[in-house]
Amino acid sequence: MKLASMKHSGADGRLVVVNRALTKAAFAENIVPTLREALDNWDFYKPKLQELSNKLETEVLIDAFTLDFAMLSAPLPRAAQFLDASGYLNHIEIARRAAGDELPDNLEKVPLMYQGAPEPLCGPRDPILAKDESWGMDFEAESAVITTHIPMGATPIETEQSIRLIMLMNDVSARRLARVELDTGFGFIHGKPPSAFSAVAVTPDELDNLWDGKRLHGRILSTLNRELIGDPDCGIDMHFSYPELLSYAASTRHLGTGTILGSGTVSNFDRARGSSCLLERRMIEKIDKLERRTELLKFGDIVRIEMQNTDGSSIFGAIEQKFEKSNN
């Protein structure tokens, strides 16, 4: 089952069920008006939403309509909590080596994670906005999960049962602003503008062998102005699984229903797979003493992040964002 949220006057959007081809949708308001409410009582609403999904695939629904990605918000327009990890050690190691820093002794035992702003969360066609190119804007291609409630101290076995939906994410970063914040020894504020998400969030059963309960598998393609930047596999080299990351996050707190957790920038040790952000590409150029060619985003650039089936069809609906100057 594939779910999306239409932009609406309400803060939580308007829930729609989407067909597998991502071409048609039907409003779910006769069942439940928003994804946030559906998650609050998931076991009750999921079968009803699945029934609507089945009808959308097999029957002609009078109220079905053509899906326009530009009209979509994030599948979950505001989260109970937004967390982003760094589950791929290759990305961390490249960053530390480029900076001349030693790797921490607990690198393989303690995940890196930050707590970001849960609202607003952007849709798949919303622009990336900045006042100035000097902020050093970048994209980061990731997968992400949406959970129901997780109690404090939950084990990975327990947190695995809380994962309800999977989607793709662009963890937008203002690199030069983030650098200033990191130097203070405190967390991100300005370095992490609103993230954007794929057109739909997908239930695990819809993904078959691409989801093993712990990791999403399959290549995540990132392009900049139609140039391929990278296509690493999400399931390869993800050191910390989603259940492990969720358990770590819940060590000292409850995680509310509607928590979003990002995987971190997808990164494979195989250099042939490229990179999922421009900064990693720049760091590799520095480490390998190559001519510095990669620049951060310029106004007018178009970023696209997508995962495809073997037949080339989009699974989650591509994130495609133009980098624009903010007038506000």
CORKAWO-V245509 format. One record per helix or strand. SS is the DSSP state (H for helix, E for strand). FROM is the first residue (numbers start at 0). TO is the last residue. If there is no record, write none. Layout:
BEGIN
SS_FROM_TO ; SS_FROM_TO
END
This chain:
BEGIN
E_1_5 ; E_13_17 ; E_23_26 ; H_34_39 ; H_41_57 ; E_64_65 ; H_68_70 ; E_71_71 ; E_80_84 ; E_87_87 ; H_88_98 ; E_112_115 ; E_121_121 ; E_127_129 ; H_132_134 ; E_136_137 ; E_140_146 ; E_149_149 ; H_155_159 ; E_162_169 ; E_172_173 ; H_174_182 ; E_195_196 ; E_200_202 ; H_203_209 ; E_210_210 ; E_215_215 ; E_218_223 ; E_226_229 ; E_232_232 ; E_237_237 ; H_241_248 ; E_254_254 ; E_258_261 ; H_270_272 ; E_273_273 ; H_277_286 ; E_301_307 ; E_313_313 ; E_318_324
END
